[in-house]
């Protein structure tokens, strides 16, 4: 059974930092690329960062240079370090495999990130 548990969100002022964590089921974590997605009010969910099982990473242009994705395979955990946060980063953040359709077909509860100006 797939489990994805996100944590670490909160309210922060613009320019601040947060570190998100996601604990994932061992059955999916070790062999799949993992990503952080976000969904802002009234917008579609978007992929902002992805890391392969081998540790290579890629980022959406909107977060490049500010966010860093990492993974700890021993702990089945993926992280998102978010620096220089902007109000437009406000969203619910989710982790999942990349792709997720046909892999997990499931979303966790997400963690809310709110950046005040």
C-alpha positions in Angstrom: 0.0 0.0 0.0 1.3 3.4 -1.0 1.9 6.0 1.6 3.2 9.5 1.1 3.3 11.8 4.2 4.4 15.4 3.6 5.4 17.8 6.4 7.3 21.0 7.1 5.0 23.6 5.6 4.1 26.8 7.4 3.8 30.6 7.2 6.9 32.5 6.4 7.7 36.0 5.2 9.0 36.7 1.7 12.7 36.0 1.5 12.5 33.3 4.2 13.2 29.6 4.0 11.4 26.3 4.7 12.4 22.7 4.4 9.7 20.2 3.4 10.0 16.4 4.0 8.1 13.5 2.5 8.2 10.0 3.9 7.3 7.4 1.2 6.6 3.7 1.1 9.7 1.7 0.6 8.1 -0.2 -2.2 7.9 2.9 -4.4 10.8 5.0 -3.2 13.9 3.1 -4.1 13.2 2.6 -7.8 11.3 5.7 -8.9 12.1 9.3 -9.5 10.5 11.4 -6.9 9.1 14.9 -7.3 7.6 17.8 -5.4 4.4 19.2 -6.9 2.4 22.2 -5.8 -1.1 23.5 -6.3 -2.0 27.1 -5.7 -5.7 28.2 -5.3 -7.5 28.2 -8.6 -4.5 26.7 -10.4 -3.5 23.3 -11.7 -1.1 21.1 -9.9 2.5 21.6 -11.2 5.7 19.7 -10.9 8.4 22.0 -9.4 11.3 19.6 -8.7 12.3 16.1 -9.5 15.1 13.8 -8.4 16.0 10.4 -10.0 16.8 7.3 -8.1 20.4 8.0 -8.9 20.3 11.6 -7.5 20.0 13.7 -10.6 17.7 16.7 -10.2 15.8 19.1 -12.4 13.6 22.2 -11.6 10.9 24.3 -13.0 12.1 27.6 -14.1 10.1 29.4 -11.5 12.1 27.8 -8.6 15.4 27.2 -10.2 18.2 28.6 -8.1 16.0 28.9 -5.0 14.8 25.3 -4.3 16.9 22.2 -3.8 15.5 18.7 -3.9 17.3 15.8 -2.2 16.6 12.3 -1.1 17.8 9.9 1.6 17.3 6.4 0.3 18.1 4.8 3.7 15.2 6.7 5.2 12.8 6.6 2.2 12.5 10.4 2.5 12.7 13.2 0.0 13.3 16.8 0.9 12.7 20.2 -0.6 14.8 23.1 0.7 13.1 26.3 -0.3 15.0 29.6 0.0 14.2 33.1 -1.0 10.6 32.4 -0.9 8.1 34.6 -2.7 4.4 35.1 -2.3 3.8 33.3 -5.5 5.3 30.2 -3.9 2.2 30.0 -1.7 0.5 26.6 -2.4 -0.1 23.1 -1.1 3.0 21.1 -1.7 2.8 17.4 -2.4 5.4 14.7 -3.1 4.9 11.8 -5.5 6.6 9.6 -8.0 7.4 11.1 -11.4 5.3 10.1 -13.2 2.5 9.3 -10.7 -0.2 8.0 -13.1 0.0 4.3 -13.2 2.6 4.2 -10.4 0.9 5.4 -7.2 -2.4 6.7 -8.5 -2.6 8.4 -5.1 -1.9 11.7 -3.4 -1.1 12.4 0.2 -2.6 15.2 2.2 0.1 17.7 1.2 1.6 20.5 3.3 0.5 24.1 3.1 3.2 26.8 2.4 2.1 30.4 2.8 4.5 33.2 2.0 3.5 36.7 3.1 4.7 39.8 1.4 
